[in-house]
């Protein structure tokens, strides 16, 4: 009977199985990893740690269970060792630390931006999309033989009468997209605030010529502008996805890429009133 009332240790796949007994009730077993035990040969001791000193163990005694009913394979002096070991184990077994997002190479971003074919355009005609309440359909002169048909989700933000004959910026080397039965060949570029409640079309200088490509930087940098990429290259290399997060307006509403102003030969591209806004 004395052996039945003693603590029993059973090996079970790298753990020690604790059976705790008192004279009246069987208390369910607890598990403690070998790594948290001082030694397998350590004998039970009659010295019990206080409840506060065992709060770091892998199990927590019930508040209603008197400490005298517990036998531990450690003494009070081992509590600090177990604390540091269990803390390390918790850290080691936790999720890996989140790495910081990579810092973008802005020289590469600017080089990619020069591959975008962003042109001055002029809206020749605009009307409501017959099958989409949120879309306009525009015919836009971008310096080609025929105007381009472009669909834009601007119904909530721009009255249709403000589109007619308006000069705009067009991202022209995107793959055509079918938008509710109408093929859209480009995208009108606009600035928006953080909540996307206010949206304004980007405005080129009044003297800008439809079809002219914009560039980023000083007036002299126009001479270094590379040829525009094809629509397939834009899609395959995700050039727009790389550049777009860095397109903003500054405190003076001027469109820019990381401090490099968006320009035409006639001057700077701006938003009418949105400062520090996103461009897409």
N, C-alpha and C positions, 0 to 999 in steps of 0.2 A: 504494500500500500504506500510505503514511503516513496518507492520509485515511481508510483503512479502520480504522486503529488508533486514530483520534481519537474523542472523544466526539461523538455525533451528536444533534442536537436535531430532533425532529419535532413539529409542532403536531398535537394530537389532542383536539379538543373541550375547550378550556380547560385542557389539561394539557401539560406538557413530558414527552416520552418519552425516558428516559435509556437509551442503549446503553452498556454498559461492556465493554471488551475488555482482555484481556491477550494475550500472544503465543501462548498455548496454548489457552485456553478461552473460549467465549462465555458471558457471564454474563447471565441473563435480565434484561429491562428492568425499570426501576422508574418510578413515576409521581410527579411532584411538581407540585402546583397552582401556577399562575402567581402566586397571591397570596403564596407563600412564597419567590419568587425576587426578588433585588435588582433585576435588569434583564434583559430579553431580549438586550440587546447586550453583557452582561458576558462577557468572554472567560474561558475556563478558565484557572485559575491553578495554579502548581506548589506553592502553599502549601496543605497539607492540614491540616484540623483533627484534633485527637486524637480517638480513639474516644469518650472521655468527653464531648467537646464536641459530638458529633453524636448523642448518645443521644436528643435531643428531636426529631430529624427524623422524617418520616413513614415511613421505612424503617429497619431496623436491619441493619448489615453482619454477615455471618456471622463468628463468632469465628475461623474458620480462614482467612478471606480477608485477606491483608496490606493495610494501608491504602494502600500505594503503587499498588494496582490500581484505586483509585477516583479519579474526577475529579468535583469538585463545582463548581456555579456559584456558589460563595461562598468567601470567605476565612474564616480563623479568627475574624476580628473580626465577621463577620456572624452568628456562632452565637447571640449573645445576642438579635439582632433576630429571627432565626428562632424562637428559643425563645418569646419573648413573643407572636409572631404565631401560632405553632402552638398555643400554650396558649389564646389568645383564640378561635382557630377551633374548638378542642375544646369550649370552653365554649359558644360560639354554636351548635354543631351538636348539643349534648347535649339531653337531655330538659328541658322547661321545669320550673322549680322548683315544688315542691308548695306550693300555697297553704294557709294555715292554715284549718281548718274555721271557719265563721262562728260567732260567739258568739251563743247563743240569746237572744232577747228574753224574759226571764223574766216580764215583765208580760203579754206575749201568751200565754205558756205557762200562767200562772195563769188568765187569762181563758178559755183553751180548757179547762182542767181543770174550771172551773165549768159547762161545757156537758155534762160527763159525768154520767150518771144513775147514781151509785153509791149503792146503797141497803142498809140493814140487811135481812138475810134470816134466816130460820130453816128449817133442813133438817127437813122433815116425814118424809121417807122416803129411804133410799139403798140401792142395790143394785148388784151387779156388772153391767157392760154384757154382754149375752149374746154379742156378737160382737167384743169388744175387751178383751184381757186387761189393758190399762193404764188403762181407763176405768171410772169409776163413773157411775151415773145417779142424779140426785137430784131430788126434788120439793121446791121451796123456796118458802116463803111470803114474798113481797116486798110484801105489802099490797094485792094485787089480788084479784079475785073468786075466782080459782083459782090454786093453786100453779104455779110455772113449772117446766118440765122442763129440767134443765141437765146436760150431760155434762162431767166433769172428769177430767183425767189425774192423779189423786192416788193411784192404787193403790199405787205404790211408796213413798209418803210418809206417808199417813194411814190407819190402820186403820179399817175401815168402821164399827166400833162407836163410834168417836169422832166420826162425822158425825151420827149420829142425834140430833135435837133441838138440834143445835149452832147458835148464832148466828154468822152469817157476813156478809161484804161481797159484794155482787153488782153487777157492772157490767151494768146492765139495758138500755142503749140501743145494743146491738150488733145487727147483722142476724142472724136465726136461721141456724144452720149445721147441715147434715146430717152427723152423726157416726156413721158405720157403721150407717146405717138409722134413727137416732133424731135428731129435730130438737132442737137445743140452743138455748135462748132466754136466753142470758146467760152470764156467766163468774164463777166464784168467784174472789175476789182473794186472793193469797197472797204471802208473802215468801220469798225464796230466797237462799242464799249464792252467792258468785261461781262456784263449781264446779257449782252446781245439784244438789248431793248432799243438801242439807237444805232441805226446803220446809215451811212452816207457813202455815196459813190465817190471814188477818187476823181479829182478834177485836174486835168492838165492845163497849162496856160492857154489863154484864149487864142493866141497866135499859133498854137501847135497844129501840125499838119497830119490829117488822118493817114495812118500807115507807118509813121515814124516809130522806131523802136526806142524805148527809154533805156537808160543805163543808170548805174549806181556809182556815185563818187563825184569827183571834181569835173569841171568842164573839159579838162585835158584828157580825162580817162575815156572819153568817147572813142578816141582813136585806138584804144586797146581792146575794144569790145569784140568778143569772139562771135562766131556764127551761132545762130540759135540751134539748139538740139532738135531732133525730130520728135514727133509725138511718141513714137515707140521708145526712144531713149528716155524721155521724160518719165514715162510710166515704168520702164524696167529699172532705171536707176533711182526711182523715187525722188527725183530732183525737187519737185514742188513740195513734197513732204519735208525735205531737208531745209528748204529756204523759208517756207511760210511762217514757222514759229518766230522768226527773227525780223519779220516785216512789221513795222510799227509806225505810228505818227509820233512826233515829238511834242513838246510843250507849245510849239508854234503851229501845230497841225500839219507839219511838213512830213510827207511820206519818206521813210528811210529804212535802210538795212544796216543795223549795228553802227550807226553814225554816218553811213554813206547815203547822201541824199539821192532820191529818185528824180531824174532829170529828163527833160526834153531839150531840144536846141533852143526852145523859146523860154525855158526857165524850169522852176521846180513844180513837182506834183504835190497837191495838197488835199486835205479833207476840209470841208467847209467849216466845221466847228469842233470836231472830235479830237481832243488832245490825248496823247499817250494811249492811243487806241490800237487794237489789233487790225491787221490787214489780211484780207483773204478774198 
